[in-house]
């Protein structure tokens, strides 16, 4: 399983993202895949809201 943890630091504009993986995917691939999935779902949500307004 893949685990990601976002931690705050003492700096206001800094965070640490730790990604643990089984090795099947590189951490960067997991992050990019997550961003792509989030983008897709947000577009679908936006379309749903647009259709709801009509």
Secondary structure, DSSP 8 states (H G I E B T S, - for coil): --EEEEEE-SSTT-EEEEEE--SSS-HHHHHHHHHHHHHHHHHHHHHHHHHHH-
